[in-house]
């Protein structure tokens, strides 16, 4: 019963997290749409064009990261890893139950 509540809370947190990523994606796209026409990419401007290129690259990386999360690219990998973790936990529990571990008594 406790695990069901935990799973429900995790799913609820993921939905909230997806909304957060969607908002940040929209903000990053808005910044790009606003700033790209204003940034000079001419090679004659020197440091200014270098800053514009680096800024645009970071903004595109932010957009890509949020899209990656929203599209759920890693969800399958996370499910597979979680299945392996559960299998290892069951294996360890089985080993612990199979062996009669001596209970240490505290002698003082």
Biopython code that builds the backbone (N, CA, C, O; Angstrom):
import numpy as np
from Bio.PDB.StructureBuilder import StructureBuilder

atoms = [
    (1, "UNK", "N", (0.824, -1.190, 0.000)),
    (1, "UNK", "CA", (0.000, 0.000, 0.000)),
    (1, "UNK", "C", (0.865, 1.249, 0.000)),
    (1, "UNK", "O", (0.573, 2.237, -0.674)),
    (2, "UNK", "N", (1.940, 1.175, 0.779)),
    (2, "UNK", "CA", (2.828, 2.322, 0.869)),
    (2, "UNK", "C", (3.518, 2.583, -0.470)),
    (2, "UNK", "O", (3.733, 3.734, -0.852)),
    (3, "UNK", "N", (3.864, 1.501, -1.184)),
    (3, "UNK", "CA", (4.528, 1.677, -2.471)),
    (3, "UNK", "C", (3.590, 2.301, -3.497)),
    (3, "UNK", "O", (4.033, 3.057, -4.361)),
    (4, "UNK", "N", (2.300, 1.991, -3.411)),
    (4, "UNK", "CA", (1.330, 2.584, -4.333)),
    (4, "UNK", "C", (1.257, 4.094, -4.121)),
    (4, "UNK", "O", (1.197, 4.856, -5.087)),
    (5, "UNK", "N", (1.262, 4.525, -2.869)),
    (5, "UNK", "CA", (1.232, 5.960, -2.583)),
    (5, "UNK", "C", (2.497, 6.622, -3.092)),
    (5, "UNK", "O", (2.455, 7.727, -3.633)),
    (6, "UNK", "N", (3.618, 5.949, -2.918)),
    (6, "UNK", "CA", (4.890, 6.487, -3.380)),
    (6, "UNK", "C", (4.896, 6.624, -4.895)),
    (6, "UNK", "O", (5.339, 7.643, -5.425)),
    (7, "UNK", "N", (4.405, 5.598, -5.601)),
    (7, "UNK", "CA", (4.338, 5.654, -7.060)),
    (7, "UNK", "C", (3.413, 6.771, -7.519)),
    (7, "UNK", "O", (3.708, 7.463, -8.494)),
    (8, "UNK", "N", (2.301, 6.950, -6.825)),
    (8, "UNK", "CA", (1.366, 8.020, -7.174)),
    (8, "UNK", "C", (2.027, 9.386, -7.001)),
    (8, "UNK", "O", (1.859, 10.268, -7.842)),
    (9, "UNK", "N", (2.774, 9.561, -5.916)),
    (9, "UNK", "CA", (3.464, 10.829, -5.679)),
    (9, "UNK", "C", (4.550, 11.084, -6.723)),
    (9, "UNK", "O", (4.757, 12.223, -7.141)),
    (10, "UNK", "N", (5.238, 10.031, -7.141)),
    (10, "UNK", "CA", (6.273, 10.174, -8.165)),
    (10, "UNK", "C", (5.651, 10.600, -9.486)),
    (10, "UNK", "O", (6.171, 11.487, -10.163)),
    (11, "UNK", "N", (4.528, 9.966, -9.859)),
    (11, "UNK", "CA", (3.857, 10.332, -11.107)),
    (11, "UNK", "C", (3.359, 11.774, -11.052)),
    (11, "UNK", "O", (3.453, 12.508, -12.036)),
    (12, "UNK", "N", (2.830, 12.175, -9.900)),
    (12, "UNK", "CA", (2.348, 13.538, -9.749)),
    (12, "UNK", "C", (3.502, 14.531, -9.874)),
    (12, "UNK", "O", (3.352, 15.588, -10.486)),
    (13, "UNK", "N", (4.642, 14.193, -9.298)),
    (13, "UNK", "CA", (5.823, 15.062, -9.367)),
    (13, "UNK", "C", (6.335, 15.159, -10.805)),
    (13, "UNK", "O", (6.768, 16.228, -11.236)),
    (14, "UNK", "N", (6.290, 14.041, -11.555)),
    (14, "UNK", "CA", (6.736, 14.067, -12.947)),
    (14, "UNK", "C", (5.857, 14.981, -13.784)),
    (14, "UNK", "O", (6.359, 15.716, -14.635)),
    (15, "UNK", "N", (4.532, 14.944, -13.550)),
    (15, "UNK", "CA", (3.635, 15.822, -14.293)),
    (15, "UNK", "C", (3.957, 17.275, -13.989)),
    (15, "UNK", "O", (4.005, 18.108, -14.895)),
    (16, "UNK", "N", (4.178, 17.581, -12.718)),
    (16, "UNK", "CA", (4.516, 18.940, -12.323)),
    (16, "UNK", "C", (5.843, 19.344, -12.949)),
    (16, "UNK", "O", (6.018, 20.481, -13.385)),
    (17, "UNK", "N", (6.770, 18.404, -12.986)),
    (17, "UNK", "CA", (8.082, 18.669, -13.547)),
    (17, "UNK", "C", (7.987, 18.907, -15.054)),
    (17, "UNK", "O", (8.701, 19.753, -15.591)),
    (18, "UNK", "N", (7.119, 18.172, -15.733)),
    (18, "UNK", "CA", (6.957, 18.379, -17.177)),
    (18, "UNK", "C", (6.398, 19.762, -17.467)),
    (18, "UNK", "O", (6.797, 20.399, -18.442)),
    (19, "UNK", "N", (5.483, 20.231, -16.636)),
    (19, "UNK", "CA", (4.952, 21.593, -16.818)),
    (19, "UNK", "C", (6.067, 22.613, -16.665)),
    (19, "UNK", "O", (6.150, 23.576, -17.428)),
    (20, "UNK", "N", (6.910, 22.400, -15.688)),
    (20, "UNK", "CA", (8.029, 23.309, -15.446)),
    (20, "UNK", "C", (8.942, 23.346, -16.664)),
    (20, "UNK", "O", (9.356, 24.419, -17.102)),
    (21, "UNK", "N", (9.254, 22.180, -17.209)),
    (21, "UNK", "CA", (10.123, 22.127, -18.382)),
    (21, "UNK", "C", (9.455, 22.759, -19.601)),
    (21, "UNK", "O", (10.125, 23.393, -20.415)),
    (22, "UNK", "N", (8.147, 22.592, -19.729)),
    (22, "UNK", "CA", (7.434, 23.210, -20.848)),
    (22, "UNK", "C", (7.491, 24.740, -20.747)),
    (22, "UNK", "O", (7.693, 25.426, -21.749)),
    (23, "UNK", "N", (7.314, 25.262, -19.542)),
    (23, "UNK", "CA", (7.374, 26.716, -19.353)),
    (23, "UNK", "C", (8.779, 27.222, -19.670)),
    (23, "UNK", "O", (8.932, 28.233, -20.357)),
    (24, "UNK", "N", (9.794, 26.536, -19.181)),
    (24, "UNK", "CA", (11.168, 26.959, -19.441)),
    (24, "UNK", "C", (11.507, 26.863, -20.928)),
    (24, "UNK", "O", (12.248, 27.696, -21.450)),
    (25, "UNK", "N", (10.972, 25.857, -21.604)),
    (25, "UNK", "CA", (11.195, 25.720, -23.045)),
    (25, "UNK", "C", (10.586, 26.905, -23.784)),
    (25, "UNK", "O", (11.215, 27.472, -24.678)),
    (26, "UNK", "N", (9.379, 27.274, -23.420)),
    (26, "UNK", "CA", (8.714, 28.408, -24.067)),
    (26, "UNK", "C", (9.488, 29.699, -23.804)),
    (26, "UNK", "O", (9.648, 30.522, -24.706)),
    (27, "UNK", "N", (9.967, 29.879, -22.572)),
    (27, "UNK", "CA", (10.758, 31.073, -22.262)),
    (27, "UNK", "C", (12.061, 31.112, -23.067)),
    (27, "UNK", "O", (12.442, 32.165, -23.578)),
    (28, "UNK", "N", (12.742, 29.972, -23.181)),
    (28, "UNK", "CA", (13.990, 29.930, -23.937)),
    (28, "UNK", "C", (13.738, 30.202, -25.422)),
    (28, "UNK", "O", (14.502, 30.924, -26.062)),
    (29, "UNK", "N", (12.679, 29.630, -25.959)),
    (29, "UNK", "CA", (12.341, 29.901, -27.359)),
    (29, "UNK", "C", (11.986, 31.367, -27.563)),
    (29, "UNK", "O", (12.359, 31.964, -28.573)),
    (30, "UNK", "N", (11.265, 31.949, -26.606)),
    (30, "UNK", "CA", (10.932, 33.367, -26.689)),
    (30, "UNK", "C", (12.177, 34.242, -26.681)),
    (30, "UNK", "O", (12.270, 35.210, -27.435)),
    (31, "UNK", "N", (13.132, 33.895, -25.823)),
    (31, "UNK", "CA", (14.393, 34.650, -25.798)),
    (31, "UNK", "C", (15.118, 34.539, -27.134)),
    (31, "UNK", "O", (15.656, 35.527, -27.635)),
    (32, "UNK", "N", (15.134, 33.349, -27.706)),
    (32, "UNK", "CA", (15.803, 33.170, -28.997)),
    (32, "UNK", "C", (15.115, 33.967, -30.096)),
    (32, "UNK", "O", (15.771, 34.632, -30.898)),
    (33, "UNK", "N", (13.800, 33.893, -30.126)),
    (33, "UNK", "CA", (13.056, 34.609, -31.158)),
    (33, "UNK", "C", (13.280, 36.116, -31.041)),
    (33, "UNK", "O", (13.392, 36.811, -32.051)),
    (34, "UNK", "N", (13.346, 36.610, -29.825)),
    (34, "UNK", "CA", (13.553, 38.035, -29.609)),
    (34, "UNK", "C", (15.001, 38.447, -29.905)),
    (34, "UNK", "O", (15.233, 39.486, -30.524)),
    (35, "UNK", "N", (15.973, 37.641, -29.467)),
    (35, "UNK", "CA", (17.377, 38.068, -29.513)),
    (35, "UNK", "C", (18.082, 37.774, -30.834)),
    (35, "UNK", "O", (18.964, 38.537, -31.230)),
    (36, "UNK", "N", (17.729, 36.708, -31.521)),
    (36, "UNK", "CA", (18.479, 36.349, -32.728)),
    (36, "UNK", "C", (18.496, 37.454, -33.784)),
    (36, "UNK", "O", (19.549, 37.691, -34.376)),
    (37, "UNK", "N", (17.395, 38.135, -34.047)),
    (37, "UNK", "CA", (17.483, 39.221, -35.042)),
    (37, "UNK", "C", (18.348, 40.402, -34.572)),
    (37, "UNK", "O", (18.860, 41.160, -35.396)),
    (38, "UNK", "N", (18.509, 40.556, -33.266)),
    (38, "UNK", "CA", (19.271, 41.681, -32.741)),
    (38, "UNK", "C", (20.769, 41.407, -32.635)),
    (38, "UNK", "O", (21.562, 42.345, -32.564)),
    (39, "UNK", "N", (21.164, 40.141, -32.624)),
    (39, "UNK", "CA", (22.574, 39.777, -32.470)),
    (39, "UNK", "C", (23.271, 39.883, -33.820)),
    (39, "UNK", "O", (22.765, 39.410, -34.837)),
    (40, "UNK", "N", (24.439, 40.511, -33.807)),
    (40, "UNK", "CA", (25.229, 40.644, -35.021)),
    (40, "UNK", "C", (26.152, 39.441, -35.153)),
    (40, "UNK", "O", (26.957, 39.158, -34.266)),
    (41, "UNK", "N", (26.025, 38.744, -36.268)),
    (41, "UNK", "CA", (26.872, 37.580, -36.516)),
    (41, "UNK", "C", (27.934, 37.881, -37.572)),
    (41, "UNK", "O", (28.525, 36.959, -38.133)),
    (42, "UNK", "N", (28.181, 39.158, -37.845)),
    (42, "UNK", "CA", (29.202, 39.536, -38.825)),
    (42, "UNK", "C", (30.591, 39.279, -38.257)),
    (42, "UNK", "O", (30.837, 39.562, -37.085)),
    (43, "UNK", "N", (31.499, 38.749, -39.064)),
    (43, "UNK", "CA", (32.852, 38.503, -38.559)),
    (43, "UNK", "C", (33.620, 39.798, -38.269)),
    (43, "UNK", "O", (34.626, 39.769, -37.559)),
    (44, "UNK", "N", (33.166, 40.915, -38.801)),
    (44, "UNK", "CA", (33.857, 42.188, -38.590)),
    (44, "UNK", "C", (33.677, 42.722, -37.171)),
    (44, "UNK", "O", (34.466, 43.559, -36.733)),
    (45, "UNK", "N", (32.671, 42.266, -36.451)),
    (45, "UNK", "CA", (32.395, 42.828, -35.129)),
    (45, "UNK", "C", (33.233, 42.202, -34.023)),
    (45, "UNK", "O", (33.193, 42.679, -32.889)),
    (46, "UNK", "N", (33.983, 41.158, -34.313)),
    (46, "UNK", "CA", (34.926, 40.593, -33.355)),
    (46, "UNK", "C", (34.267, 39.917, -32.167)),
    (46, "UNK", "O", (33.520, 38.950, -32.320)),
    (47, "UNK", "N", (34.558, 40.449, -30.953)),
    (47, "UNK", "CA", (34.068, 39.837, -29.720)),
    (47, "UNK", "C", (32.549, 39.819, -29.651)),
    (47, "UNK", "O", (31.964, 38.910, -29.063)),
    (48, "UNK", "N", (31.922, 40.798, -30.235)),
    (48, "UNK", "CA", (30.457, 40.869, -30.204)),
    (48, "UNK", "C", (29.841, 39.678, -30.942)),
    (48, "UNK", "O", (28.878, 39.076, -30.467)),
    (49, "UNK", "N", (30.399, 39.349, -32.090)),
    (49, "UNK", "CA", (29.863, 38.198, -32.831)),
    (49, "UNK", "C", (30.181, 36.890, -32.107)),
    (49, "UNK", "O", (29.370, 35.964, -32.114)),
    (50, "UNK", "N", (31.353, 36.811, -31.484)),
    (50, "UNK", "CA", (31.695, 35.613, -30.717)),
    (50, "UNK", "C", (30.719, 35.429, -29.556)),
    (50, "UNK", "O", (30.249, 34.320, -29.303)),
    (51, "UNK", "N", (30.420, 36.514, -28.856)),
    (51, "UNK", "CA", (29.439, 36.437, -27.768)),
    (51, "UNK", "C", (28.080, 35.994, -28.301)),
    (51, "UNK", "O", (27.426, 35.153, -27.684)),
    (52, "UNK", "N", (27.650, 36.535, -29.415)),
    (52, "UNK", "CA", (26.360, 36.162, -30.000)),
    (52, "UNK", "C", (26.290, 34.701, -30.369)),
    (52, "UNK", "O", (25.272, 34.044, -30.151)),
    (53, "UNK", "N", (27.371, 34.193, -30.927)),
    (53, "UNK", "CA", (27.409, 32.774, -31.305)),
    (53, "UNK", "C", (27.352, 31.881, -30.071)),
    (53, "UNK", "O", (26.604, 30.904, -30.038)),
    (54, "UNK", "N", (28.147, 32.221, -29.055)),
    (54, "UNK", "CA", (28.166, 31.416, -27.830)),
    (54, "UNK", "C", (26.818, 31.486, -27.124)),
    (54, "UNK", "O", (26.315, 30.468, -26.647)),
    (55, "UNK", "N", (26.229, 32.679, -27.053)),
    (55, "UNK", "CA", (24.927, 32.843, -26.396)),
    (55, "UNK", "C", (23.855, 32.029, -27.119)),
    (55, "UNK", "O", (23.057, 31.341, -26.483)),
    (56, "UNK", "N", (23.840, 32.110, -28.446)),
    (56, "UNK", "CA", (22.851, 31.353, -29.219)),
    (56, "UNK", "C", (23.064, 29.852, -29.051)),
    (56, "UNK", "O", (22.095, 29.096, -28.964)),
    (57, "UNK", "N", (24.318, 29.414, -29.005)),
    (57, "UNK", "CA", (24.598, 27.982, -28.829)),
    (57, "UNK", "C", (24.082, 27.497, -27.479)),
    (57, "UNK", "O", (23.468, 26.433, -27.395)),
    (58, "UNK", "N", (24.328, 28.269, -26.422)),
    (58, "UNK", "CA", (23.816, 27.872, -25.105)),
    (58, "UNK", "C", (22.289, 27.886, -25.082)),
    (58, "UNK", "O", (21.679, 27.000, -24.484)),
    (59, "UNK", "N", (21.674, 28.853, -25.708)),
    (59, "UNK", "CA", (20.212, 28.912, -25.738)),
    (59, "UNK", "C", (19.641, 27.702, -26.484)),
    (59, "UNK", "O", (18.641, 27.122, -26.060)),
    (60, "UNK", "N", (20.275, 27.327, -27.589)),
    (60, "UNK", "CA", (19.812, 26.141, -28.317)),
    (60, "UNK", "C", (20.036, 24.864, -27.506)),
    (60, "UNK", "O", (19.229, 23.937, -27.582)),
    (61, "UNK", "N", (21.114, 24.805, -26.738)),
    (61, "UNK", "CA", (21.331, 23.641, -25.869)),
    (61, "UNK", "C", (20.255, 23.563, -24.790)),
    (61, "UNK", "O", (19.799, 22.470, -24.454)),
    (62, "UNK", "N", (19.849, 24.695, -24.249)),
    (62, "UNK", "CA", (18.782, 24.704, -23.249)),
    (62, "UNK", "C", (17.480, 24.220, -23.858)),
    (62, "UNK", "O", (16.767, 23.421, -23.251)),
    (63, "UNK", "N", (17.164, 24.697, -25.052)),
    (63, "UNK", "CA", (15.951, 24.255, -25.737)),
    (63, "UNK", "C", (16.019, 22.748, -25.993)),
    (63, "UNK", "O", (15.036, 22.037, -25.785)),
    (64, "UNK", "N", (17.162, 22.270, -26.439)),
    (64, "UNK", "CA", (17.328, 20.840, -26.695)),
    (64, "UNK", "C", (17.178, 19.999, -25.439)),
    (64, "UNK", "O", (16.574, 18.927, -25.476)),
    (65, "UNK", "N", (17.723, 20.479, -24.329)),
    (65, "UNK", "CA", (17.620, 19.730, -23.076)),
    (65, "UNK", "C", (16.169, 19.621, -22.621)),
    (65, "UNK", "O", (15.735, 18.559, -22.175)),
    (66, "UNK", "N", (15.428, 20.702, -22.731)),
    (66, "UNK", "CA", (14.025, 20.654, -22.317)),
    (66, "UNK", "C", (13.200, 19.783, -23.262)),
    (66, "UNK", "O", (12.309, 19.061, -22.814)),
    (67, "UNK", "N", (13.484, 19.843, -24.549)),
    (67, "UNK", "CA", (12.793, 18.954, -25.487)),
    (67, "UNK", "C", (13.124, 17.492, -25.193)),
    (67, "UNK", "O", (12.249, 16.628, -25.249)),
    (68, "UNK", "N", (14.372, 17.227, -24.886)),
    (68, "UNK", "CA", (14.800, 15.858, -24.553)),
    (68, "UNK", "C", (14.005, 15.322, -23.370)),
    (68, "UNK", "O", (13.559, 14.175, -23.386)),
    (69, "UNK", "N", (13.828, 16.150, -22.348)),
    (69, "UNK", "CA", (13.073, 15.720, -21.176)),
    (69, "UNK", "C", (11.595, 15.565, -21.507)),
    (69, "UNK", "O", (10.977, 14.575, -21.117)),
    (70, "UNK", "N", (11.019, 16.531, -22.222)),
    (70, "UNK", "CA", (9.583, 16.483, -22.513)),
    (70, "UNK", "C", (9.215, 15.318, -23.429)),
    (70, "UNK", "O", (8.139, 14.738, -23.287)),
    (71, "UNK", "N", (10.088, 14.975, -24.355)),
    (71, "UNK", "CA", (9.791, 13.869, -25.262)),
    (71, "UNK", "C", (10.017, 12.517, -24.618)),
    (71, "UNK", "O", (9.623, 11.493, -25.176)),
    (72, "UNK", "N", (10.644, 12.496, -23.457)),
    (72, "UNK", "CA", (10.813, 11.253, -22.707)),
    (72, "UNK", "C", (11.797, 10.293, -23.318)),
    (72, "UNK", "O", (11.564, 9.084, -23.318)),
    (73, "UNK", "N", (12.886, 10.799, -23.837)),
    (73, "UNK", "CA", (13.871, 9.946, -24.475)),
    (73, "UNK", "C", (14.484, 8.970, -23.471)),
    (73, "UNK", "O", (14.764, 7.824, -23.821)),
    (74, "UNK", "N", (14.692, 9.403, -22.247)),
    (74, "UNK", "CA", (15.357, 8.555, -21.256)),
    (74, "UNK", "C", (14.396, 7.693, -20.440)),
    (74, "UNK", "O", (14.850, 6.921, -19.595)),
    (75, "UNK", "N", (13.100, 7.793, -20.658)),
    (75, "UNK", "CA", (12.152, 7.040, -19.842)),
    (75, "UNK", "C", (12.341, 5.533, -19.985)),
    (75, "UNK", "O", (12.246, 4.807, -18.996)),
    (76, "UNK", "N", (12.606, 5.052, -21.200)),
    (76, "UNK", "CA", (12.805, 3.616, -21.386)),
    (76, "UNK", "C", (14.059, 3.146, -20.655)),
    (76, "UNK", "O", (14.064, 2.087, -20.028)),
    (77, "UNK", "N", (15.111, 3.937, -20.741)),
    (77, "UNK", "CA", (16.345, 3.577, -20.058)),
    (77, "UNK", "C", (16.123, 3.570, -18.549)),
    (77, "UNK", "O", (16.625, 2.683, -17.858)),
    (78, "UNK", "N", (15.385, 4.538, -18.031)),
    (78, "UNK", "CA", (15.105, 4.596, -16.601)),
    (78, "UNK", "C", (14.278, 3.400, -16.161)),
    (78, "UNK", "O", (14.510, 2.854, -15.082)),
    (79, "UNK", "N", (13.323, 2.988, -16.972)),
    (79, "UNK", "CA", (12.513, 1.809, -16.635)),
    (79, "UNK", "C", (13.380, 0.553, -16.585)),
    (79, "UNK", "O", (13.234, -0.275, -15.686)),
    (80, "UNK", "N", (14.273, 0.418, -17.546)),
    (80, "UNK", "CA", (15.144, -0.748, -17.567)),
    (80, "UNK", "C", (16.065, -0.758, -16.348)),
    (80, "UNK", "O", (16.263, -1.804, -15.730)),
    (81, "UNK", "N", (16.627, 0.397, -16.001)),
    (81, "UNK", "CA", (17.488, 0.477, -14.824)),
    (81, "UNK", "C", (16.718, 0.183, -13.544)),
    (81, "UNK", "O", (17.238, -0.470, -12.639)),
    (82, "UNK", "N", (15.498, 0.656, -13.467)),
    (82, "UNK", "CA", (14.677, 0.399, -12.284)),
    (82, "UNK", "C", (14.352, -1.087, -12.168)),
    (82, "UNK", "O", (14.312, -1.624, -11.061)),
    (83, "UNK", "N", (14.119, -1.757, -13.293)),
    (83, "UNK", "CA", (13.866, -3.201, -13.267)),
    (83, "UNK", "C", (15.107, -3.958, -12.778)),
    (83, "UNK", "O", (14.990, -4.922, -12.023)),
    (84, "UNK", "N", (16.289, -3.520, -13.209)),
    (84, "UNK", "CA", (17.522, -4.154, -12.745)),
    (84, "UNK", "C", (17.689, -3.930, -11.250)),
    (84, "UNK", "O", (18.063, -4.853, -10.526)),
    (85, "UNK", "N", (17.417, -2.713, -10.775)),
    (85, "UNK", "CA", (17.531, -2.429, -9.340)),
    (85, "UNK", "C", (16.588, -3.304, -8.521)),
    (85, "UNK", "O", (16.970, -3.837, -7.479)),
    (86, "UNK", "N", (15.362, -3.445, -8.997)),
    (86, "UNK", "CA", (14.399, -4.285, -8.278)),
    (86, "UNK", "C", (14.852, -5.739, -8.249)),
    (86, "UNK", "O", (14.723, -6.412, -7.227)),
    (87, "UNK", "N", (15.385, -6.224, -9.373)),
    (87, "UNK", "CA", (15.855, -7.607, -9.425)),
    (87, "UNK", "C", (17.024, -7.817, -8.465)),
    (87, "UNK", "O", (17.088, -8.839, -7.782)),
    (88, "UNK", "N", (17.937, -6.866, -8.408)),
    (88, "UNK", "CA", (19.066, -6.979, -7.472)),
    (88, "UNK", "C", (18.584, -6.941, -6.032)),
    (88, "UNK", "O", (19.096, -7.674, -5.185)),
    (89, "UNK", "N", (17.608, -6.097, -5.751)),
    (89, "UNK", "CA", (17.069, -6.019, -4.391)),
    (89, "UNK", "C", (16.424, -7.342, -3.991)),
    (89, "UNK", "O", (16.634, -7.825, -2.878)),
    (90, "UNK", "N", (15.639, -7.931, -4.898)),
    (90, "UNK", "CA", (15.030, -9.228, -4.605)),
    (90, "UNK", "C", (16.095, -10.292, -4.396)),
    (90, "UNK", "O", (15.962, -11.149, -3.523)),
    (91, "UNK", "N", (17.157, -10.236, -5.202)),
    (91, "UNK", "CA", (18.238, -11.202, -5.058)),
    (91, "UNK", "C", (18.907, -11.072, -3.692)),
    (91, "UNK", "O", (19.156, -12.076, -3.025)),
    (92, "UNK", "N", (19.195, -9.856, -3.281)),
    (92, "UNK", "CA", (19.814, -9.642, -1.974)),
    (92, "UNK", "C", (18.888, -10.064, -0.840)),
    (92, "UNK", "O", (19.335, -10.660, 0.140)),
    (93, "UNK", "N", (17.611, -9.758, -0.969)),
    (93, "UNK", "CA", (16.665, -10.165, 0.066)),
    (93, "UNK", "C", (16.581, -11.681, 0.147)),
    (93, "UNK", "O", (16.494, -12.246, 1.237)),
    (94, "UNK", "N", (16.606, -12.340, -1.008)),
    (94, "UNK", "CA", (16.585, -13.801, -1.022)),
    (94, "UNK", "C", (17.814, -14.393, -0.369)),
    (94, "UNK", "O", (17.724, -15.377, 0.364)),
    (95, "UNK", "N", (18.966, -13.793, -0.635)),
    (95, "UNK", "CA", (20.207, -14.271, -0.019)),
    (95, "UNK", "C", (20.176, -14.080, 1.488)),
    (95, "UNK", "O", (20.609, -14.950, 2.244)),
    (96, "UNK", "N", (19.664, -12.944, 1.914)),
    (96, "UNK", "CA", (19.600, -12.676, 3.351)),
    (96, "UNK", "C", (18.626, -13.612, 4.053)),
    (96, "UNK", "O", (18.879, -14.044, 5.178)),
    (97, "UNK", "N", (17.519, -13.927, 3.398)),
    (97, "UNK", "CA", (16.549, -14.821, 4.008)),
    (97, "UNK", "C", (17.023, -16.267, 3.967)),
    (97, "UNK", "O", (16.699, -17.047, 4.862)),
    (98, "UNK", "N", (17.785, -16.634, 2.940)),
    (98, "UNK", "CA", (18.263, -18.015, 2.814)),
    (98, "UNK", "C", (19.315, -18.336, 3.857)),
    (98, "UNK", "O", (19.355, -19.443, 4.393)),
    (99, "UNK", "N", (20.147, -17.382, 4.133)),
    (99, "UNK", "CA", (21.186, -17.602, 5.139)),
    (99, "UNK", "C", (20.631, -17.256, 6.507)),
    (99, "UNK", "O", (19.893, -16.285, 6.675)),
    (100, "UNK", "N", (20.996, -18.056, 7.459)),
    (100, "UNK", "CA", (20.627, -17.721, 8.836)),
    (100, "UNK", "C", (21.752, -16.885, 9.405)),
    (100, "UNK", "O", (22.743, -17.413, 9.910)),
    (101, "UNK", "N", (21.595, -15.612, 9.320)),
    (101, "UNK", "CA", (22.611, -14.719, 9.850)),
    (101, "UNK", "C", (22.536, -14.757, 11.368)),
    (101, "UNK", "O", (21.471, -14.551, 11.950)),
    (102, "UNK", "N", (23.660, -15.018, 12.001)),
    (102, "UNK", "CA", (23.636, -15.052, 13.468)),
    (102, "UNK", "C", (23.371, -13.662, 14.019)),
    (102, "UNK", "O", (23.936, -12.662, 13.577)),
    (103, "UNK", "N", (22.496, -13.647, 14.991)),
    (103, "UNK", "CA", (22.177, -12.386, 15.633)),
    (103, "UNK", "C", (23.249, -12.101, 16.657)),
    (103, "UNK", "O", (23.502, -12.911, 17.549)),
    (104, "UNK", "N", (23.876, -10.955, 16.531)),
    (104, "UNK", "CA", (24.937, -10.621, 17.450)),
    (104, "UNK", "C", (24.327, -10.118, 18.761)),
    (104, "UNK", "O", (23.463, -9.241, 18.778)),
    (105, "UNK", "N", (24.795, -10.688, 19.816)),
    (105, "UNK", "CA", (24.290, -10.226, 21.108)),
    (105, "UNK", "C", (25.266, -9.221, 21.676)),
    (105, "UNK", "O", (26.481, -9.370, 21.549)),
    (106, "UNK", "N", (24.737, -8.228, 22.282)),
    (106, "UNK", "CA", (25.591, -7.195, 22.857)),
    (106, "UNK", "C", (25.971, -7.615, 24.266)),
    (106, "UNK", "O", (25.136, -7.728, 25.163)),
    (107, "UNK", "N", (27.232, -7.833, 24.416)),
    (107, "UNK", "CA", (27.722, -8.189, 25.741)),
    (107, "UNK", "C", (28.462, -6.992, 26.299)),
    (107, "UNK", "O", (29.374, -6.456, 25.670)),
    (108, "UNK", "N", (28.076, -6.600, 27.432)),
    (108, "UNK", "CA", (28.720, -5.393, 27.912)),
    (108, "UNK", "C", (29.141, -5.515, 29.258)),
    (108, "UNK", "O", (29.707, -4.574, 29.815)),
]
sb = StructureBuilder()
sb.init_structure("model")
sb.init_model(0)
sb.init_chain("A")
sb.init_seg("    ")
for serial, (resi, resn, name, xyz) in enumerate(atoms, 1):
    if name == "N":
        sb.init_residue(resn, " ", resi, " ")
    sb.init_atom(name, np.array(xyz, "f"), 0.0, 1.0, " ", f" {name:<3s}", serial, name[0])
structure = sb.get_structure()
